[in-house]
Amino acid sequence: MENNNELSAFEKVRQWFSTSITIKLLSIGFIILLLLIPLSFINDIVRERSYRKVEAVNEVSSKWGNAQCVQAIVLSVPYEYIEKKPLYSNEIANSQYIEVLQTSTMNFYPDETLISGEVIPQVKKRGIYEVPIYSVKLDISGAFIKPDAKKDFPSRCTKVLWNEATASLFMNDLSSLEEQVVLQFDTAEVEFNPMSSSGSKSTLSAPLDLSLMEDSKLNFKTEISVRGTQALWFSPLAKTTEVNLESSWKHPKFSGQYLPTHQPKGEGFAANWKVLHLNRSLAQSFEAESPDQGAERFSFGVELYTPVDNYQSTERSTKYAMLLITLSFALFFFVQILMKIRIHPVQFMLVGLSLCVFYTLLLALSEHISFFRSYMIAAGAITLLNTYYVFSSFKNKPLTLLTFVVLAVLYAYIYSTLRMEDMALLAGSIGIFGALALVMFITRNFDWYSLKSKTTE
């Protein structure tokens, strides 16, 4: 008799666990928390593959050429001055001085600079990764106002060394130059030669003899043919800097301190920048050994942008993973209540794992085919798998059809949200609001305190 009572108590507990809505909700919540573990592993895989792409870009850049930043011609003119130095450093009063001849350098930015060129893009493959590269021939022209020995040099100047002037051209990477660079400066024609690098910039320098140039306006012109990866930048040094670029690249991304006037040209673009010296806090003339004032912080340019990066898209899609799993589980939870179908927690777990596998399929496929086809194949495979599993497990055609429709709608909604760059947050918020409103509408008349699953009856 005692054993029968104990068995009866055990059966009551077992029945309560199998019929309690609270226990079912808690078990579903626990399964969702467990699924965070494989989702975190998937996010790690996405980041790892993304880092490998960065490594591929760096490898291509090291061999083809880095992202280039071009700073147009700077004119440097040395001068002499007399400096008095104490003859004896330990004397305080009645010191005697000697006069020492010293040299310093005045640097001058152009009065105007015009840069134009056509960026010819290519796509370089490194393994499974694609890296946008380019080659460009830049025509650089402009003019200097010839410095005045009295107005443009310090009062201590005793002699301007016009015959020792130099013209400098700054770039990021000299190794990607494709041709010799020749400078036409007024009546002179000289070749640029490399100098020691300064920080992240490399310098080309050409000697000038300004004593032979009598015009007050000194025109210059040069051409540089250079290779680069992903981006091309310019630094505005002149009083008026104008840059005109054309390219057949379909998706330019303009960035930096200044935006251009931009218009489509065929399948590519044509862009024009015009920057005044009033737009940046740089002196037009200054005294320094190095003709650089950190002008790169005012740089602007264009990037060969890839609008749909499969790693970014996959990472964005994983952000909707919990929404997809939660809504799928909510479907099966209400099916238990409304259709009196018994679903075991293990079945919830298997469905949840299949929804996680979607992201690994998507990532792996997108490395070889387009993201759209990858998404369609992965979403179709997971939808059909779960539809077949529900039909085989429950032999219920309405539930099978409902599972197929719900998963198809969810995957279509997530894809449409991924395609929206500016409206993604709004679309996602509306979708979550709609799902919550639907659940609240379905359960508006539920008496949650007395509600029990009747599948055991």
Summary of the structure (lengths in Angstrom):
residues: 457
radius of gyration: 35.4
end to end distance: 26.0
largest distance: 123.7
contacts: 1358
relative contact order: 0.13
helix: 42%
strand: 33%
